[in-house]
Amino acid sequence: MLDSIKHYVKLLRIRQLVEVERRKRADLPSRFDGLPPDVWDLSITGNGHLACGEIDLVEVARRYGTPLHVINRARLIKDYSAFVGAFRRHLPKVQLATSYKTNPLPAVLSELHRAGTWAEVISPFELWLALELKVPPDKIVLNGPGKGRESVDLAVSRGIGLINIDGPDEIPWVVESAQRWGRQQRVGLRVVTSVGWSSQFGTRIDAGESLAAFAQISRHPELLACGIHVHLGTGIKNVDAYVRAIKEILEFSCVLQTQLGIRINCYDFGGGFAVPTVRSMDGWDGRMVSLGYPARMPIPADCPGPADYAAPIARLIRDFHPGPDETMPQLLFEPGRAITSSAQTLLLSVLTVKRPASGLPKLILDGGKNITMPLEWETHQLLPANKLNEVDLEAYDIFGPLCHPGDIVMRNKLLPQMRPGDVISIMDAGAYFIPNQMNFSFPRPSAIMLDGASIREIRSRETYADIVRLDALDLVDGRV
């Protein structure tokens, strides 16, 4: 009896959510769940193919093979310019540092650096990569809760612009390296406010940890305490959360000035800004999908834009720093997702269509959880790239090629009638797809960048030999 009541209540709640979604989406275009290709600056050709400018992405998929990442350079630079421009309209000293962990494709990073971004890195590999890409050391920011002595020493030796210390244990490492290399190192401290991530990250302001850490830093002439760093999370669609956190940081900076004589001239407000075409899942999404409902899709109007954040943040900064522009502190942002997400598409091919005796037909694609990990916790648009002029007729469960029951790409997705060889496009593949990919039974995909009418391969497809290149292979008859 109790189970029946719980089931009824769950169904009632799901029906309510479905109705709420229906009302919220009433003003959106009826096709493509309100998320047509032009949202990503893409178009539909006369024969129903997905296109980027004059380039037919279905033809690209056939030429280069799938899985294939496609980066639209124009959209990448457009999103960077929109973000930084929104803040620079209000404040004079605003700089973006490209988040390497979000999308470590060297060609993508290089394009953003040429546009004017710094580098934000959190590991020895990322620091090495930034230096290999010839980013000036004074335009590199080192963050992260697990830097290790190797990263710290390399950063100090090369004169990195800012090391954001995550906790007291890192302070002696920076001091020792600064002494070894004869430098005074600029440092900030990651703090935890009343909103956003805490867990293993940073030092708490409200517990006195941040003040104690700054006091320890101030005792070492090898360190120049100049910054405060915060990172609230990922995929955040809440302006008030940022405003509240930044207000707490600005108040704390006044305490530092009064009690320790430390003047903060660099505020690193991190990233975590959401994009309007990706939706973070909650507990109800899984329940809805299990009962045959499609995933709730993103609603662009639910997501604030850069201008929505910039105006209130700028007012706060000027309230606490009322002087002329030349005396204003520097503001750093690290908006990985907000810059790279919507500029990248993942093209996959249908390997087979299975029609069981009961249940929905099943599409098996040539890429699954091995290269689409973010679909585990986010809802993205999925488009039938070669059938955009056809009517959606069937709901499908979509899987990857892995021999694993959890290799689910999407459930209950309404599409035209699909056949082997059809091309699927997963949108917003520019944030956390690349760093979360793995060669689970299959090589990792290649990537191309589109720039007007030109196509440039920026990553080769991994070969079988690449997968085992670092392994000791047994020899048979003297051969591998």
N, C-alpha and C positions, 0 to 999 in steps of 0.2 A: 504493500500500500504506500509506504513512504517513498519507495523508488518511483512509483507511478506519479506521485505528487511532484517529486523533484524533476522528473522528465517533463511533466506538464508545465511547470514553472520555467524550465529552460526553454521549451518551445515558445512559450508566451514572450519571454524576453527576446528571443531571436526574431520573432515576428515584429516586435517593436523596433528592433534595430534595423530590420529590413525596411520598415516603413519610414524610419528616420532617414535612411540612406536614399530612399526613393524621393523624398521631398527635397533633400539637399541637392540631388542631382537633376532636379526638374528643369533647371535652366541651362544645363550643359548640353552639348550636341548629343543627339540620340545614338549615333554610331560610335563604336570603339569605346564604349563606357565613358563617353565624354572626354576622352583623351586621344584625339586624332593626331596623325603624324606631324601636323604643323606646330604642335606644342613644342616639338624638338627641332624646329626649323627644317623639317623634312617634308616631302611631298609624295603624291601618288601619280605615277605615270598613267598614260592613256590605257595601257594594258594591265593596270592594277598592281604595279610593282612599287615597292618602297624606294624612294630616291632621295639623294642628297644633292641639291642643285641639279646638274645635268647628269649625275652619275647614278646609274641604276644599281641599287644594292643587291638585287637578285643576281644580276650579271656578275657583280663583284664576287658574290658568294660562289658562283660557278667557276669563276676564273681562279680565285685564290683558295677555294675549298673552305669547308666549315669543320669545326667551329672557327669563327673568325671575329675578332674585335675590330670595330670600325670607329675611328675617332674623327669627328668633324672639327677641324682646326678653327674654323670661323666661329662656331658656337662656343668652343673653349675660351677663346679670347673675348668674345662677347660677354660671357658670364663673369669672367675676371673683371672686365672694365665696368660692368654694371655694379658689381659689389664694391670695388674700391672707389668708384665714382660717387656712389651714394654717401659714403662717409667723408670723402674729401670735399664735398659740397658744404660740409659743416665744420670740418676741422682741418688744420693745415698739415699736421704731421701724422699721416695714416699710412701704414705699410702692411702689405699682405705677405705672409711667409707660407709658401706652398707646403702642404702636409704630405711628406713622402710616404707615410704609411697608407694614405688613402688610395694612391695610385702611383706605384713606383716605376711606371714605364719611363725610361730615360728620355724618349722623344717628347712625351707629354710634359715632363718636368722642364726640359730645355725650352720648349715653347713658352711656358709660363715665366721662366726666368728671363727670357728675351723680352717678354712683355713688361717685366719690372718687378717680379716677386723675389723675395728672399727664399731661403730653404729652412723648413722646420723638420728636424730629424730626431729620432728617438732610439737609435741603435748604432753600433759600430758600422754595420753595413750601410745604413742610410747616410751616416756621416762620411764614410768613404765615398759613396756615390756622389754626394754633393760636391766633394772636392774633385772627384774625377770629371764632373760636369763643369768644372771651372767656376763654380760659384765663389765670389770673393769671400774669404773667411769671415770678414766683419759683417757679412749678410747671411750668416748661418746661426740658427737658434737650436740649441741642444736641449731637449726635454726628455721626460720619461721617468718611470719609477725604477727602472732596472738598467741604468746607463752602464754601470761597471767601470772599473778603473781604466780599462782600455779606451773607452770612449772619452772619458774625462781627460786623460792624458793627451790623447790625440787632439782633442778640441783646444786645450790650453796651448799645446805646442804650436798649433797653426794659427792662434790668435782669433778664435771663434768669437763672434760678436756678443753672444749672450749665452750663458749656461743657466738654465732655470733649475735650481737645486730642488729636489723633490723631498728631501728629509735630512735630518742632522748628520746621518752617517756619511753623506756625500761631501760635507764641508771639508773634512781633513783631506779627502782625495784631491779636491780642487786646490787647497792650500799647498799640498806637497808638490803638485804639478807646477803650480805658479812659481814656487821656489826653485824647482828644477830648471825651469825654462826662463827664469828671470823676468816674469811678466806680472802685471797686475790684471787680474781677470775680472771682467764685468759679469756680475751674477744677479739673478733674480731668485725669487722663492715661489714655488707653487703653493697656493693656499686653497683651503676648502671653506666655502661660504655655507650659508644655511640652505642653499639650493644647489642641485647638481650632484655630480659624482663625488664620492668620498672614498670609501673602501681602502684600497692600497695606495691611493694617490694623495700626495701633498701633506700639508700641515694645517690643522684646524685653527682658524682665527679665534673662535669662541672659547676654545679650551686653553688659550694662551700659548699653543705650540708655535704659532707663526712668530709671535713677538720674541719668544725665547730663541728661535732659530736665527732671527735677524740680529739679536744681541750677540749670539755666538759668531756670526759672520763679521760683525762690526769690530771684533777683537783682533781681526787678522788684516794687517795692512796690504797683504797680497790680494785681497778681495775688494772689489768696488761694488757695494750693494746699491743697485740702481733700479731694480725692476720687481714687479709683482706679476705672477702668472696664475691664471685660472683656466680650467677647461670644464665646462658644465656637463658635457655628454655628447650625444650624437643624434641627429635627426630631430632637433628641438624646434617646435613651432610655437614658442611662447615668448613674446617680447618681454613680458613682465618678469620672467625668470632672469633674463639677462640684466634688466634694469636693477632688480633687487640685488643680484650678486655684485654688480659693478658699484652700486652705492655702498655696500659693505666694504668693498676693497678701497674705495676712495676715503671712507671714514677711517679705515685702518692705516692708510698712508699718512693721515694727519697724526695718528698716535705715534707712528714711527718718527715723524719729524719732531714731535714734542718730547718723546721719551728717550729716543736714541740719536736724534740729530741726523737721521737718514732721510734724504730727499729722493723721492721716487721720480725719475724722469722718463720711465718706460713702463707702460702698462700693456701686458700681453694678455688679451682677453680670449685667446684660444679660438676654437671653431665650434663645430657641432650644429651649425645652422642647417636647417632642413631644406629640401627642395620640394616644390609643389607637386611633383609627379611620382613621389615615392611615399608609401604609407607604412609606418611601423605597426606591426600586428600586436594585438592584445589577446587575452585568454579567450575572448568570444570568437575570434576569427577561426581558431581550430575547431570549436564546437559547431560553428555554422558550416564549415567545409565538410565536417564529418556527417552532417545531416543532408548533404547534397546541395547546399547553397554555394554560389561562387564567392570567391574572396572579395571582401570590400575593397574597392579601388580607391586610389588617392583622389581627393577633391582639391584642385589647385587653390580655390578661394580660402581653404583652411590654413594656408601657409603664408606667413608674413614674408614680404620681400625685403631686400637690403635697406631700402629707404625707410621701412617701418621700424627697423632697429636703429638706424643711424640717427634719426632726429632726437629720440629721447636719450640715447647714450651721449650724444653731443651736448645736450642741455646739462646733463649731469657733470660732464667733464668741465664745462665752462663755469658751472656753479662752484666747483672745488678749485678750479684754476682760472680765476677771472682776469688774468693779465692779458697783455697783447699776444698776438699769434706767435711771435718769435720766442716767447717764454713758455709756450704750451708744451706739455709732455708728449713724447712719442707714443702713438697707439699702434700695437701690433695685433693683427688677426691672423688666424690659421684656418681659414675656411676651406678645407679639402673638398668635402662633398658638394658644397654650394658652387664650386668652380668646375669640378671635373665630372660630376655625375651625369648630367644631361647631354654632355658632348660625346658620349660613347655608347655604342650599340653592340650587342652580341648576337651574331647571326648563327643559327643552328639549322640543321636539316632533319627532316623526318626520315628515320630509317625504316620504320614499319608501323602499320596501323593494325592493332589487334582488336577484334570484336568478339568478346566473350559471350557466352550464352545469357548471362545476366550482368547488369551493371553497365557503366558507361564504356564506350570504346576508349582504347588506350593508345596514345601516341608514344612511340619510343624515339627519342631524339639522339643525336650524336654527341650531346653534352648534357651533363646533369649536375649533381651536387659537386662533382670534381671541379667545376668551373662556375657554378652559380650559387655558391654558398649563401650570399645575402638573402636569397629567396626563402631561406629558412625562417627569417624574422622580419622580412619586409615584403610588401606587395608592390610589384612593378607591372607596368603595362607589357603585354605580350601581343605582338601583331603578326598576322599571317602575311609575311612580306611579299609573297607572289600572288596573293588573292585578296587584295584590299578592295577590289570592286565587287567582290562576291558577297552574297548575303550569309550571315551567320545562321547555320542550320542545326548544328549539333554541339552538345556539351561533351568535352573530352577530359579524361584524366591524362596528364602529361608527365612522362618519366624520362630520365636519362638512360644511358646504356650500361650503367654499373650493375653488377650482379649483387644488388643490395636492395632490400625492400624499402629502405628509407630514401632511395634516389628519386624523390618526387620534385618535379619542377613546378607544377601547378595543378590544382584539382578543379573540376567542374567549370572549365573554361569554354565559353561559347565561341565557336569558330565556324568558318565555311567547312564544307566536307573536305577533309584532308587526305592526302595520298603520300606514299613514299616519294621522296625527292622534293617535297614542298619545303619552303624556307620559313623559319620562325625567327622573329626579331624580339629580343628581350631589351627593353629600353632602360635607360639610366644604368648602364653597366660600367660607368666610370668611377664608381666609388666602392672600394673593398671587394670587387670581383677579382681583380688582378692579384692583390696580396693574399687572398684566401684560396686561390686556385691550388690544385695539387695534381700530380700525375698518378691518380688512382686508376691503374690498369690502362690508362690512355694518355697519350702525350698532351702537353699543354698547347693551347691554340696560338696561332699567329695573330698579328695585329697590323693594321694599315692605317695611315692617316690621310684624310682627304683634305685638299687645299684647293678650292676652286675646282678646276677640271683635272687636277693632277692627283695621282695616287702614289703613295710612298709606303713600302713595306717597312715597318719600324720594329717588328719582332718576327723572327722566323719561327715556323712551326717546330716544336720540339720533336726530335727524332727518337726512335727506340734506343739508339745508341746513347743519345743524350741522357736518357732516363737512368742508365746504368753506368754512366761514364766514371763515376767515383767509386764504383763497387769493384771488389776483387772477383773476377770471373773465373770459374773453373775451365780448364782447357780439355778439349777432347781431341786426341790425335794431333796435339800441337796447335790446334786451332781453337778459337773462341767458339 
